[in-house]
Amino acid sequence: MPTLVDRIEAAANRRGTGGITFVGNGIEIRRGWDELHHEAKAVAAALQARGVGVGSHVAILGPTSHNLVVTVQAVWLTGATLVLLPLPMRLGSIEEFVTQTRVRIRHADIDLLLVDADLAPFLDVQPDDPPSERLGHLTADAVGYRRPDVDPTVLASMQFTSGSTADPKGVMLPHGTCCANLDAIVAAAGVDFANDVMVSWLPLYHDMGLVGFLMLPMTLGLELVLGAPQDFLAAPGRWMEWVSSHKGTITAGPNFSWVLAARALKRSDSLDLSHLRIALNGAEPVDPTTVAQFVDAAAPHGFDARAVYPAFGMAELVIGGTFPEPLSGLRTDAVHRLTLEAERYAAPADDPLARTTRHLAFLGRPVPGLEIRIVDPETGHVLSDREVGELQIRGTSVTPGYYERPDVNAQVFVDGWFRTGDLAYTVDGQMVMCGRIKDMIIVGGRNVFPDEIERAVGEVPGVRAGNVIVFGVDGRQGKQSLTVVAEIKGADTTTIRDAISIRVRHTVGVPAKHIALTQPGSLPKTSSGKLQRSLCKQQFETGALLRVAELEELGEIS
């Protein structure tokens, strides 16, 4: 069984077949994978001189850059385990960022920390911290590098999930497991080594960025165009400009990024998006409306709607879970909302345009080497097509577990199956995601899914789209009620609140009992930008949530 070291070397030896182009702020720097490999061996030699080798845990904290990518490869070349640490989401979250970073470093048993010079002062080194070096300052002669003997069972990476600060879970990803998923992605997506050009701005500390858009091209010698998240967020139009100028064929982003891309395209000059064959939408629930808006905005630029690629993945699978057939486009399942919520059964809707119809994206079939099943989370009974239950997965690219968390591992593995905690169903072998079990709200005997309400509220004038959180609050006799927390950009809070109330009732037929309007940037998010419902609920219940108006309890809306 191969390792990442084997594949990195093989890709570097195929001279002239691929490389990485760093883009951003009008500057482009390209390195062939053979050139970057020579640089990485020099850094690896310096790491080895500091005692880093198989079994070592090396953490890296720094922005997307040439230095970061070289150092990532260097860590793998030593046989050490890579722990890529998240960057702060916003300036106001520096204190939280420092706390989370320290917790991750401690839980991952880090032996050496490589940190960007601009971020180092925030960490305020403590006596019990591991040794640290400045990122990019390690130098040695590449001839001093000694190739280690790396077994496929050795951990290549430890990817922390976006859970609570006090309870981090490090996903263990051995070399063999990573290679199995890379092979599965290549097969499922029909990767063309000679012609595909990957384009990404995704954060490298997130699994979709690290595995899908760095590990994959680096170990297979594919052409990669890499920008930084902050450059995309500062000017979302750059993403499609990079795709156009480099004739990108494969790119990806979470649902919110396609919203930003669609808006930017409406203001863009003529671009060439005709080469895109995979425009992957993942990491967040896929919103068919968002997809339609992007397709409409991108069509004048030559985009083929069949390139839309809704997929499912997670760090516990390395990244790739279920993929559709390339160039099959977005397909949705129109189901009856009340039957789905009350009976946990995805009954096909009689009228696709009715208010009682919910449209859910098909997310493809398991990639090679993986199997999925849907199980009743209470009884453990395996369910049939269209019956909604917990998604469970087993196969060649499933993590062996969470680092030093036997308590959690005992809960998430059942007879070799990994319990994802996601609610889903299947139709003829294709998977459809409904939501997270822990996020589901039980109101009047119905299982209400928050993401549908969040998208609907995000369309209310004055509400910041993509910055809405919905959760349930327990009341008397265990009954739950809907609570909506929304960031707003308007001053007329009464009008916005009333509009939210109407929209919630119109969407799911249930009133929102509580509505909290918050300032922009106040909702808690993970390091990858996902909204944190559980933390937001905790802040709401403890009074820690920052509001622009006093919380108001609402009655029935006529």
RODO-2510 file (C-alpha; in nm, 4 decimals, decimal comma):
residues 558
     n   res          X          Y          Z
     1     m     0,0000     0,0000     0,0000
     2     p     0,1468     0,3407    -0,0966
     3     t     0,2055     0,6376     0,1318
     4     l     0,1901     1,0116     0,0690
     5     v     0,5714     1,0123     0,0587
     6     d     0,5687     0,7604    -0,2259
     7     r     0,3178     0,9627    -0,4228
     8     i     0,4806     1,3000    -0,3611
     9     e     0,8084     1,1625    -0,4948
    10     a     0,6389     1,0051    -0,7964
    11     a     0,4620     1,3319    -0,8808
    12     a     0,7867     1,5291    -0,8470
    13     n     0,9691     1,2873    -1,0768
    14     r     0,7164     1,3444    -1,3561
    15     r     0,8891     1,6664    -1,4582
    16     g     0,6912     1,9168    -1,6586
    17     t     0,3547     1,7491    -1,5963
    18     g     0,2139     1,9801    -1,3315
    19     g     0,2733     2,2429    -1,0703
    20     i     0,1218     2,5021    -0,8418
    21     t     0,0514     2,8678    -0,9218
    22     f     0,0079     3,0994    -0,6244
    23     v    -0,2314     3,3841    -0,7084
    24     g    -0,3530     3,6928    -0,5270
    25     n    -0,3350     4,0722    -0,5394
    26     g    -0,2357     4,0632    -0,9058
    27     i     0,0776     3,8570    -0,8413
    28     e     0,1315     3,5057    -0,9773
    29     i     0,4165     3,2714    -0,8870
    30     r     0,4398     2,9219    -1,0349
    31     r     0,6429     2,6280    -0,9142
    32     g     0,6609     2,2887    -1,0796
    33     w     0,5988     2,0054    -0,8353
    34     d     0,9597     1,8981    -0,8923
    35     e     1,0840     2,2460    -0,7898
    36     l     0,8590     2,2592    -0,4850
    37     h     0,9692     1,9081    -0,3862
    38     h     1,3348     2,0145    -0,3883
    39     e     1,2487     2,3079    -0,1596
    40     a     1,0450     2,0795     0,0667
    41     k     1,3330     1,8347     0,1036
    42     a     1,5522     2,1193     0,2268
    43     v     1,2944     2,2122     0,4915
    44     a     1,2461     1,8429     0,5760
    45     a     1,6215     1,8125     0,6346
    46     a     1,6040     2,1070     0,8742
    47     l     1,3115     1,9454     1,0550
    48     q     1,4995     1,6167     1,0814
    49     a     1,7958     1,8034     1,2298
    50     r     1,5559     1,9160     1,5038
    51     g     1,4529     1,5600     1,5775
    52     v     1,1327     1,5500     1,3712
    53     g     1,0526     1,2107     1,2256
    54     v     0,8007     0,9268     1,2194
    55     g     0,5807     0,9590     1,5260
    56     s     0,6406     1,3329     1,5709
    57     h     0,3446     1,5712     1,5688
    58     v     0,4133     1,9017     1,3934
    59     a     0,1649     2,1890     1,4050
    60     i     0,1669     2,4690     1,1473
    61     l    -0,0044     2,8043     1,1935
    62     g     0,0070     3,0421     0,9005
    63     p    -0,1808     3,1878     0,6044
    64     t    -0,1962     3,0298     0,2599
    65     s     0,1411     3,0972     0,0999
    66     h     0,4342     2,9395    -0,0801
    67     n     0,6086     2,8886     0,2549
    68     l     0,3068     2,7112     0,4018
    69     v     0,2708     2,4676     0,1116
    70     v     0,6426     2,3855     0,1086
    71     t     0,6362     2,3224     0,4838
    72     v     0,3266     2,1024     0,4630
    73     q     0,5030     1,8764     0,2151
    74     a     0,8192     1,8843     0,4242
    75     v     0,6349     1,7544     0,7304
    76     w     0,4974     1,4613     0,5291
    77     l     0,8436     1,3908     0,3866
    78     t     0,9792     1,3428     0,7407
    79     g     0,7056     1,0915     0,8199
    80     a     0,5685     1,3189     1,0922
    81     t     0,1993     1,3878     1,1518
    82     l     0,0719     1,7215     1,0207
    83     v    -0,1631     1,9318     1,2341
    84     l    -0,2654     2,2411     1,0381
    85     l    -0,4138     2,4948     1,2793
    86     p    -0,7049     2,7275     1,1902
    87     l    -0,6566     3,1003     1,1518
    88     p    -0,8750     3,3576     1,3331
    89     m    -1,2073     3,4221     1,1590
    90     r    -1,2102     3,7944     1,2381
    91     l    -1,0085     4,0472     1,4371
    92     g    -1,2705     4,0510     1,7124
    93     s    -1,2171     3,6793     1,7760
    94     i    -0,8429     3,6892     1,8542
    95     e    -0,8922     3,5876     2,2183
    96     e    -1,1076     3,2922     2,1181
    97     f    -0,8571     3,1999     1,8463
    98     v    -0,5696     3,1920     2,0973
    99     t    -0,7718     2,9760     2,3374
   100     q    -0,8716     2,7274     2,0682
   101     t    -0,5175     2,7108     1,9309
   102     r    -0,3724     2,6326     2,2724
   103     v    -0,6324     2,3625     2,3372
   104     r    -0,5617     2,1965     2,0020
   105     i    -0,1856     2,2085     2,0560
   106     r    -0,2268     2,0447     2,3963
   107     h    -0,4714     1,7759     2,2805
   108     a    -0,2612     1,6877     1,9743
   109     d     0,0589     1,6354     2,1777
   110     i     0,2524     1,8706     1,9505
   111     d     0,6305     1,8257     1,9429
   112     l     0,7104     2,1314     1,7283
   113     l     0,5074     2,4394     1,6359
   114     l     0,5840     2,6276     1,3145
   115     v     0,4146     2,9666     1,3297
   116     d     0,3912     3,2653     1,0979
   117     a     0,5866     3,5654     1,2279
   118     d     0,2785     3,7917     1,2258
   119     l     0,0740     3,5463     1,4327
   120     a     0,3414     3,4454     1,6825
   121     p     0,2939     3,7484     1,9142
   122     f    -0,0706     3,6588     1,9735
   123     l     0,0172     3,3173     2,1170
   124     d     0,2358     3,4578     2,3979
   125     v     0,4623     3,1559     2,4474
   126     q     0,4227     2,9812     2,7838
   127     p     0,6856     2,7696     2,9670
   128     d     0,5005     2,4433     2,9018
   129     d     0,4486     2,5108     2,5297
   130     p     0,6262     2,2909     2,2722
   131     p     0,9331     2,4306     2,0953
   132     s     0,8473     2,6703     1,8143
   133     e     1,0094     2,8035     1,4989
   134     r     0,9094     3,0779     1,2588
   135     l     0,7371     2,9479     0,9471
   136     g     0,9669     2,9841     0,6461
   137     h     1,2823     3,0335     0,8529
   138     l     1,3952     2,6698     0,8550
   139     t     1,6830     2,6209     0,6136
   140     a     1,9151     2,3340     0,5285
   141     d     2,0702     2,1643     0,2286
   142     a     1,8335     1,9269     0,0517
   143     v     2,1144     1,6721     0,0207
   144     g     2,0919     1,6322     0,3970
   145     y     1,7401     1,4922     0,3728
   146     r     1,7074     1,1253     0,4649
   147     r     1,3992     0,9458     0,3391
   148     p     1,2221     0,7775     0,6327
   149     d     1,0624     0,4348     0,6330
   150     v     0,6926     0,5259     0,6556
   151     d     0,4329     0,2561     0,7090
   152     p     0,0841     0,3147     0,5611
   153     t    -0,0601     0,2931     0,9140
   154     v     0,1426     0,5963     1,0305
   155     l    -0,0657     0,9094     1,0813
   156     a    -0,0210     1,1562     0,7961
   157     s    -0,2577     1,4166     0,9351
   158     m    -0,4711     1,5006     1,2343
   159     q    -0,7729     1,7120     1,1395
   160     f    -0,9645     1,8764     1,4226
   161     t    -1,3397     1,8832     1,3857
   162     s    -1,5290     2,2064     1,4436
   163     g    -1,6688     2,1189     1,7840
   164     s    -1,6587     2,3020     2,1137
   165     t    -1,3359     2,4632     2,2332
   166     a    -1,3241     2,2541     2,5485
   167     d    -1,3862     1,9227     2,3728
   168     p    -1,1752     1,9072     2,0537
   169     k    -1,1672     1,5877     1,8494
   170     g    -0,8655     1,5174     1,6315
   171     v    -0,9522     1,2949     1,3349
   172     m    -0,6679     1,0481     1,2739
   173     l    -0,5821     1,0030     0,9061
   174     p    -0,3119     0,7420     0,8304
   175     h    -0,1187     0,7497     0,5028
   176     g    -0,2968     0,4424     0,3677
   177     t    -0,6393     0,5842     0,4491
   178     c    -0,5540     0,9121     0,2742
   179     c    -0,4293     0,7337    -0,0366
   180     a    -0,7432     0,5188    -0,0502
   181     n    -0,9652     0,8270    -0,0518
   182     l    -0,7494     1,0064    -0,3082
   183     d    -0,7828     0,7053    -0,5392
   184     a    -1,1590     0,7016    -0,4796
   185     i    -1,1901     1,0720    -0,5656
   186     v    -0,9912     1,0258    -0,8862
   187     a    -1,2151     0,7397    -0,9943
   188     a    -1,5464     0,9007    -0,8951
   189     a    -1,4682     1,2431    -1,0448
   190     g    -1,2938     1,1065    -1,3535
   191     v    -0,9809     1,3143    -1,2879
   192     d    -0,7827     1,3743    -1,6068
   193     f    -0,4139     1,3956    -1,5152
   194     a    -0,3148     1,5525    -1,8447
   195     n    -0,5829     1,8181    -1,8781
   196     d    -0,7495     1,9010    -1,5457
   197     v    -0,6629     2,2321    -1,3794
   198     m    -0,7763     2,2715    -1,0187
   199     v    -0,8543     2,6195    -0,8824
   200     s    -0,9032     2,6900    -0,5121
   201     w    -0,9201     2,9600    -0,2495
   202     l    -1,0307     2,7196     0,0252
   203     p    -0,8549     2,7373     0,3634
   204     l    -0,5843     2,4720     0,3869
   205     y    -0,6663     2,4061     0,7529
   206     h    -1,0056     2,2733     0,6394
   207     d    -1,0353     1,9187     0,5008
   208     m    -1,1809     2,0210     0,1640
   209     g    -0,8913     2,2608     0,1068
   210     l    -0,6113     2,0484     0,2540
   211     v    -0,7073     1,7145     0,1011
   212     g    -0,9151     1,7974    -0,2037
   213     f    -0,7138     2,0955    -0,3266
   214     l    -0,3616     2,0391    -0,1985
   215     m    -0,2940     1,6782    -0,1053
   216     l    -0,4662     1,5506    -0,4213
   217     p    -0,2820     1,7656    -0,6803
   218     m     0,0465     1,7520    -0,4865
   219     t     0,0532     1,3723    -0,4737
   220     l    -0,0759     1,3171    -0,8271
   221     g     0,1088     1,5935    -1,0124
   222     l    -0,2033     1,7837    -1,1167
   223     e    -0,2015     2,1516    -1,2101
   224     l    -0,3212     2,3679    -0,9194
   225     v    -0,4041     2,7385    -0,8977
   226     l    -0,4143     2,8413    -0,5311
   227     g    -0,5393     3,1645    -0,3773
   228     a    -0,5889     3,2611    -0,0143
   229     p    -0,9308     3,2711     0,1575
   230     q    -0,8839     3,6323     0,2598
   231     d    -0,8205     3,7339    -0,1027
   232     f    -1,1431     3,5670    -0,2135
   233     l    -1,3507     3,7126     0,0704
   234     a    -1,2098     4,0615     0,0104
   235     a    -1,3068     4,0428    -0,3593
   236     p    -1,5225     3,7350    -0,4406
   237     g    -1,4990     3,8113    -0,8125
   238     r    -1,1364     3,6953    -0,8085
   239     w    -1,2412     3,3313    -0,7799
   240     m    -1,4088     3,3142    -1,1191
   241     e    -1,1391     3,5394    -1,2670
   242     w    -0,8778     3,2813    -1,1628
   243     v    -1,0907     3,0040    -1,3137
   244     s    -1,1238     3,2020    -1,6366
   245     s    -0,7614     3,3085    -1,6807
   246     h    -0,6198     2,9640    -1,5996
   247     k    -0,8880     2,7639    -1,7848
   248     g    -0,9835     2,5889    -1,4631
   249     t    -1,1705     2,2603    -1,4929
   250     i    -1,2267     2,1727    -1,1262
   251     t    -1,3143     2,4054    -0,8390
   252     a    -1,5147     2,3880    -0,5180
   253     g    -1,6688     2,5884    -0,2383
   254     p    -1,9339     2,5769     0,0340
   255     n    -2,2841     2,6967    -0,0508
   256     f    -2,2288     3,0526     0,0767
   257     s    -1,9325     3,1037    -0,1570
   258     w    -2,1459     3,0301    -0,4630
   259     v    -2,3836     3,3052    -0,3472
   260     l    -2,0916     3,5497    -0,3416
   261     a    -1,9652     3,4238    -0,6772
   262     a    -2,3070     3,4725    -0,8389
   263     r    -2,3273     3,8316    -0,7141
   264     a    -1,9772     3,9057    -0,8394
   265     l    -2,0471     3,7574    -1,1830
   266     k    -2,3356     3,9967    -1,2363
   267     r    -2,0825     4,2812    -1,2160
   268     s    -1,8030     4,1087    -1,4076
   269     d    -1,6766     4,1697    -1,7556
   270     s    -1,6725     3,8785    -1,9966
   271     l    -1,5056     3,5691    -1,8506
   272     d    -1,4458     3,2221    -1,9871
   273     l    -1,5974     2,9564    -1,7595
   274     s    -1,6493     2,7076    -2,0400
   275     h    -1,3705     2,4774    -1,9237
   276     l    -1,5292     2,4045    -1,5835
   277     r    -1,6520     2,0474    -1,5651
   278     i    -1,6721     2,0133    -1,1855
   279     a    -1,8059     2,3010    -0,9755
   280     l    -1,8335     2,1207    -0,6441
   281     n    -2,0795     2,2472    -0,3832
   282     g    -2,0125     2,0884    -0,0443
   283     a    -1,9309     2,1329     0,3270
   284     e    -2,2696     2,3018     0,3806
   285     p    -2,6281     2,2039     0,2878
   286     v    -2,6742     2,2537    -0,0870
   287     d    -2,9434     2,5131    -0,1594
   288     p    -3,1060     2,4570    -0,5006
   289     t    -3,1992     2,8257    -0,5191
   290     t    -2,8366     2,9271    -0,4723
   291     v    -2,7305     2,6855    -0,7443
   292     a    -2,9916     2,8229    -0,9852
   293     q    -2,8784     3,1801    -0,9190
   294     f    -2,5156     3,0892    -0,9870
   295     v    -2,6041     2,9021    -1,3056
   296     d    -2,8024     3,2025    -1,4325
   297     a    -2,5178     3,4421    -1,3532
   298     a    -2,2488     3,2138    -1,4986
   299     a    -2,4290     3,1079    -1,8176
   300     p    -2,3367     3,4268    -2,0100
   301     h    -1,9730     3,3422    -1,9357
   302     g    -1,9963     2,9989    -2,1002
   303     f    -2,0656     2,7940    -1,7863
   304     d    -2,2277     2,4552    -1,8454
   305     a    -2,5005     2,3896    -1,5849
   306     r    -2,4130     2,0198    -1,5972
   307     a    -2,0841     2,1052    -1,4221
   308     v    -2,2677     2,1721    -1,0934
   309     y    -2,1427     1,8985    -0,8611
   310     p    -2,3276     1,8614    -0,5267
   311     a    -2,1291     1,6236    -0,3057
   312     f    -2,0931     1,5028     0,0519
   313     g    -1,7728     1,4674     0,2482
   314     m    -1,6281     1,4940     0,5962
   315     a    -1,2912     1,4837     0,7688
   316     e    -1,3687     1,1396     0,9110
   317     l    -1,3658     1,0077     0,5517
   318     v    -1,0471     1,2045     0,4709
   319     i    -1,2800     1,4158     0,2525
   320     g    -1,4712     1,2342    -0,0258
   321     g    -1,7920     1,0548     0,0770
   322     t    -2,0545     1,0523    -0,1959
   323     f    -2,0039     1,1943    -0,5456
   324     p    -2,2445     1,2238    -0,8400
   325     e    -2,1568     1,1331    -1,1981
   326     p    -1,9515     1,4132    -1,3580
   327     l    -2,1529     1,6448    -1,5841
   328     s    -2,4862     1,5240    -1,4429
   329     g    -2,5676     1,8629    -1,2870
   330     l    -2,7890     1,9304    -0,9877
   331     r    -3,0747     1,6865    -0,9370
   332     t    -3,3256     1,7396    -0,6586
   333     d    -3,5832     1,5240    -0,4871
   334     a    -3,9198     1,6986    -0,4415
   335     v    -4,0720     1,5570    -0,1231
   336     h    -4,3761     1,6305     0,0920
   337     r    -4,2535     1,8409     0,3842
   338     l    -4,5096     1,7309     0,6460
   339     t    -4,4571     1,3611     0,5737
   340     l    -4,0812     1,4099     0,5975
   341     e    -4,1096     1,5920     0,9298
   342     a    -4,3844     1,3885     1,0938
   343     e    -4,3104     1,0386     0,9654
   344     r    -3,9427     1,0602     0,8681
   345     y    -4,0315     0,9403     0,5221
   346     a    -3,9374     1,1206     0,2005
   347     a    -4,2628     1,0828     0,0101
   348     p    -4,2486     1,2216    -0,3452
   349     a    -4,4528     1,5421    -0,3680
   350     d    -4,7607     1,5584    -0,5885
   351     d    -4,6933     1,9213    -0,6782
   352     p    -4,3266     2,0306    -0,6989
   353     l    -4,4300     2,3976    -0,6773
   354     a    -4,6533     2,3689    -0,3706
   355     r    -4,5625     2,5363    -0,0411
   356     t    -4,5732     2,1937     0,1219
   357     t    -4,2946     2,0670    -0,1054
   358     r    -3,9293     2,0616    -0,0049
   359     h    -3,6518     2,0239    -0,2627
   360     l    -3,3427     1,8316    -0,1476
   361     a    -3,0275     1,7740    -0,3496
   362     f    -2,9129     1,4297    -0,4542
   363     l    -2,5495     1,4012    -0,3402
   364     g    -2,4445     1,1022    -0,5471
   365     r    -2,3269     0,7546    -0,4548
   366     p    -2,0470     0,6367    -0,2234
   367     v    -1,7031     0,6772    -0,3763
   368     p    -1,5175     0,3497    -0,4464
   369     g    -1,4193     0,1695    -0,1272
   370     l    -1,7050     0,3099     0,0822
   371     e    -2,0472     0,1744     0,1740
   372     i    -2,3378     0,3653     0,3272
   373     r    -2,6505     0,2627     0,5128
   374     i    -2,9377     0,4453     0,6818
   375     v    -3,0211     0,3327     1,0347
   376     d    -3,2952     0,4196     1,2817
   377     p    -3,0933     0,6138     1,5420
   378     e    -3,3075     0,4791     1,8268
   379     t    -3,3487     0,1105     1,7387
   380     g    -3,0459     0,0494     1,5155
   381     h    -3,2722    -0,1049     1,2511
   382     v    -3,1433    -0,0668     0,8942
   383     l    -3,3936     0,1341     0,6909
   384     s    -3,5145     0,1080     0,3339
   385     d    -3,5150     0,3636     0,0521
   386     r    -3,6803     0,6959     0,1422
   387     e    -3,6879     0,6170     0,5143
   388     v    -3,4989     0,8883     0,7051
   389     g    -3,2407     0,7898     0,9648
   390     e    -2,8768     0,8238     1,0626
   391     l    -2,6183     0,7970     0,7861
   392     q    -2,3532     0,5371     0,8669
   393     i    -2,0410     0,4637     0,6596
   394     r    -1,7683     0,2008     0,6451
   395     g    -1,4809     0,1295     0,4104
   396     t    -1,1219     0,1927     0,3117
   397     s    -1,1058     0,5670     0,3777
   398     v    -1,2870     0,5875     0,7118
   399     t    -1,0764     0,7200     0,9987
   400     p    -0,9636     0,4658     1,2592
   401     g    -1,0924     0,7112     1,5191
   402     y    -1,0311     1,0301     1,7131
   403     y    -0,6901     1,0832     1,8692
   404     e    -0,6808     0,9645     2,2304
   405     r    -1,0602     0,9760     2,2583
   406     p    -1,1643     0,6156     2,3357
   407     d    -1,4829     0,7493     2,4950
   408     v    -1,5965     0,9089     2,1694
   409     n    -1,4708     0,6228     1,9521
   410     a    -1,6819     0,3743     2,1475
   411     q    -1,9902     0,5830     2,0652
   412     v    -1,9325     0,6517     1,6970
   413     f    -1,8294     0,3053     1,5776
   414     v    -2,0875     0,0253     1,5631
   415     d    -1,9752    -0,3095     1,4209
   416     g    -1,7280    -0,1347     1,1910
   417     w    -1,9753     0,1334     1,0789
   418     f    -1,9037     0,4994     1,1503
   419     r    -2,2027     0,6934     1,2835
   420     t    -2,1997     1,0343     1,1160
   421     g    -2,4736     1,2011     1,3230
   422     d    -2,6383     1,3122     0,9975
   423     l    -2,9995     1,2477     0,9015
   424     a    -3,0318     1,1192     0,5462
   425     y    -3,2105     0,8797     0,3162
   426     t    -3,1339     0,6951    -0,0053
   427     v    -3,3088     0,6613    -0,3396
   428     d    -3,1765     0,3869    -0,5685
   429     g    -2,8360     0,4079    -0,4039
   430     q    -2,8080     0,7877    -0,4137
   431     m    -2,7818     0,9780    -0,0886
   432     v    -2,9948     1,2759     0,0170
   433     m    -2,9033     1,4739     0,3275
   434     c    -3,1713     1,6171     0,5595
   435     g    -2,9695     1,7703     0,8431
   436     r    -2,7883     1,6981     1,1684
   437     i    -2,9626     1,4845     1,4316
   438     k    -2,8556     1,7169     1,7122
   439     d    -2,9893     2,0237     1,5278
   440     m    -3,3369     1,8860     1,4578
   441     i    -3,6201     2,0709     1,6340
   442     i    -3,9272     1,8792     1,7495
   443     v    -4,2357     2,1002     1,7365
   444     g    -4,5865     1,9586     1,7678
   445     g    -4,4692     1,6082     1,6806
   446     r    -4,2851     1,7293     1,3697
   447     n    -3,9098     1,7118     1,3076
   448     v    -3,8336     2,0601     1,1772
   449     f    -3,4983     2,1072     1,0021
   450     p    -3,3359     2,4444     1,0807
   451     d    -3,1408     2,4964     0,7575
   452     e    -3,4593     2,5409     0,5515
   453     i    -3,5796     2,8170     0,7850
   454     e    -3,2348     2,9773     0,7918
   455     r    -3,2266     3,0078     0,4137
   456     a    -3,5793     3,1482     0,4030
   457     v    -3,5086     3,4089     0,6719
   458     g    -3,1863     3,5023     0,4924
   459     e    -3,3997     3,6289     0,2026
   460     v    -3,5821     3,8827     0,4220
   461     p    -3,4795     4,2411     0,3382
   462     g    -3,2458     4,3728     0,6052
   463     v    -3,1204     4,0269     0,7067
   464     r    -2,7652     3,9256     0,6189
   465     a    -2,8000     3,6148     0,4020
   466     g    -2,6016     3,3203     0,5360
   467     n    -2,5973     3,4715     0,8850
   468     v    -2,9083     3,3217     1,0396
   469     i    -2,9236     3,0494     1,3041
   470     v    -3,2376     2,8599     1,4052
   471     f    -3,2642     2,6237     1,7018
   472     g    -3,5165     2,4849     1,9465
   473     v    -3,5609     2,5973     2,3070
   474     d    -3,7065     2,3525     2,5566
   475     g    -4,0249     2,4641     2,7300
   476     r    -4,2765     2,3086     2,9638
   477     q    -4,3160     1,9303     2,9548
   478     g    -4,0196     1,9048     2,7183
   479     k    -4,1929     2,0883     2,4334
   480     q    -3,9667     2,2871     2,2034
   481     s    -4,0245     2,6217     2,0381
   482     l    -3,8482     2,7867     1,7457
   483     t    -3,5866     3,0531     1,8072
   484     v    -3,4401     3,2615     1,5253
   485     v    -3,1174     3,4604     1,5594
   486     a    -3,0306     3,6815     1,2622
   487     e    -2,7629     3,9356     1,1827
   488     i    -2,9201     4,2461     1,0305
   489     k    -2,7991     4,5410     0,8268
   490     g    -3,1060     4,7623     0,8598
   491     a    -3,2160     5,0060     1,1284
   492     d    -3,5888     4,9314     1,1257
   493     t    -3,5798     4,6391     1,3658
   494     t    -3,9569     4,6198     1,4100
   495     t    -4,0209     4,5804     1,0373
   496     i    -3,7423     4,3231     1,0036
   497     r    -3,8671     4,1232     1,3006
   498     d    -4,2236     4,1198     1,1709
   499     a    -4,1042     4,0099     0,8265
   500     i    -3,9006     3,7268     0,9809
   501     s    -4,2059     3,6104     1,1776
   502     i    -4,4179     3,5970     0,8651
   503     r    -4,1461     3,4217     0,6634
   504     v    -4,0977     3,1495     0,9278
   505     r    -4,4697     3,0801     0,9510
   506     h    -4,4994     3,0770     0,5718
   507     t    -4,2043     2,8383     0,5327
   508     v    -4,2818     2,5672     0,7900
   509     g    -4,6266     2,6555     0,9247
   510     v    -4,4896     2,7004     1,2771
   511     p    -4,4441     3,0385     1,4497
   512     a    -4,1111     3,1585     1,5845
   513     k    -4,1507     3,2150     1,9555
   514     h    -3,8237     3,4026     1,9947
   515     i    -3,6470     3,6308     1,7476
   516     a    -3,3126     3,7920     1,8304
   517     l    -3,1600     4,0482     1,5964
   518     t    -2,7828     4,0800     1,6199
   519     q    -2,5052     4,2992     1,4889
   520     p    -2,3025     4,1936     1,1817
   521     g    -2,0192     3,9576     1,2705
   522     s    -2,1648     3,8525     1,6053
   523     l    -2,2850     3,4992     1,5255
   524     p    -2,0420     3,2252     1,6327
   525     k    -1,8741     3,0368     1,3492
   526     t    -1,6253     2,7562     1,3160
   527     s    -1,2758     2,8072     1,1764
   528     s    -1,4099     2,7070     0,8337
   529     g    -1,6910     2,9632     0,8487
   530     k    -1,9781     2,7317     0,9424
   531     l    -2,2408     2,8686     1,1780
   532     q    -2,2333     2,7109     1,5246
   533     r    -2,5923     2,6416     1,6284
   534     s    -2,5099     2,4796     1,9626
   535     l    -2,2828     2,7632     2,0744
   536     c    -2,5334     3,0240     1,9567
   537     k    -2,8068     2,8493     2,1568
   538     q    -2,5813     2,8509     2,4628
   539     q    -2,5132     3,2231     2,4194
   540     f    -2,8850     3,2893     2,3789
   541     e    -2,9798     3,0970     2,6919
   542     t    -2,7064     3,2539     2,9062
   543     g    -2,7695     3,6089     2,7837
   544     a    -2,4250     3,6335     2,6222
   545     l    -2,5628     3,6948     2,2736
   546     l    -2,4947     4,0462     2,1441
   547     r    -2,8270     4,2000     2,0316
   548     v    -2,9266     4,5229     1,8637
   549     a    -3,2670     4,5074     2,0269
   550     e    -3,4157     4,3473     2,3329
   551     l    -3,5312     3,9888     2,2858
   552     e    -3,9042     3,9769     2,2241
   553     e    -4,1338     3,6840     2,2770
   554     l    -4,3848     3,6489     1,9979
   555     g    -4,7296     3,4935     2,0013
   556     e    -4,9241     3,3320     1,7214
   557     i    -4,9298     3,5231     1,3931
   558     s    -5,2648     3,5445     1,2260
***
